[in-house]
Amino acid sequence: MSKLLSRAEVALENAEHNYSRIQIDDCYIDACCYNLQQSIEFSLKFLVEMTGQQYAENHDIRANINILNKADYHVSFEKELRNMASTLYCWETESRYKDSFVAVIEDVEEAFGYAKALLAEAESKILRK
């Protein structure tokens, strides 16, 4: 299995664990957000690799979606993921470094849906090979 795909799975597992503990300390929601962003990023990068392209070597969700589109590949919830890309980008750094970071639970739950769907889509690519 691709290391990117393994990283996506582990990041999602970590996010789920962190989310289950958010009542204990705000640091858990911060870690959850970071891990959700990472899971989505790694899944997209894996999908880019599967199209034979080079993924963007940054944390820009939109950049990797654009690469997928140029390879004539579209994720089913692309528009929604593009709309959330700025939030996800903030989660990559702000959740780890800014004491003022605050996450909206609805955004976190929405991101869980995208992370799980992307991971399932990426895993299905392995099964089809």
Residue pairs with C-beta under 8 A, 6 or more apart in sequence:
1 126
2 46
2 49
2 126
4 42
4 43
4 45
4 46
4 49
5 42
5 43
5 46
5 119
5 122
5 123
5 126
7 38
7 42
8 38
8 39
8 40
8 42
8 43
8 46
8 115
8 118
8 119
8 122
9 39
9 119
11 35
11 36
11 38
11 39
11 42
11 115
12 35
12 36
12 39
12 115
12 116
12 119
14 31
14 35
15 31
15 32
15 33
15 35
15 36
15 39
15 112
15 115
16 112
18 28
18 29
18 31
18 32
18 35
19 28
19 29
19 32
19 108
19 112
21 28
22 28
22 29
22 32
29 103
29 108
30 95
30 96
30 101
30 103
31 95
32 103
32 108
33 91
33 95
33 101
33 103
33 108
33 111
34 91
34 92
34 95
34 96
36 88
36 91
36 108
36 111
36 112
36 115
37 59
37 88
37 89
37 91
37 92
37 95
37 111
38 92
39 115
39 118
39 119
40 61
40 81
40 88
40 111
40 114
40 115
40 118
41 59
41 61
41 64
41 88
41 92
43 115
43 118
43 119
43 121
43 122
44 55
44 61
44 64
44 65
44 68
44 75
44 118
45 55
45 56
45 64
46 122
46 125
47 64
47 68
47 73
47 75
47 118
47 121
47 122
47 125
48 54
48 55
48 56
48 64
48 67
48 68
48 71
49 55
50 122
50 125
51 67
51 68
51 71
51 73
52 71
53 67
53 68
53 70
53 71
54 67
55 64
55 67
56 63
56 64
56 67
59 89
59 92
59 93
60 85
60 89
61 81
61 82
61 84
61 85
61 88
61 89
62 82
62 85
65 75
65 78
65 81
65 82
65 85
68 74
68 75
69 78
75 81
75 117
75 118
75 121
76 117
76 121
77 114
77 117
80 110
80 114
81 114
84 107
84 110
84 111
84 114
87 107
87 111
88 111
91 103
91 111
94 101
95 101
95 103
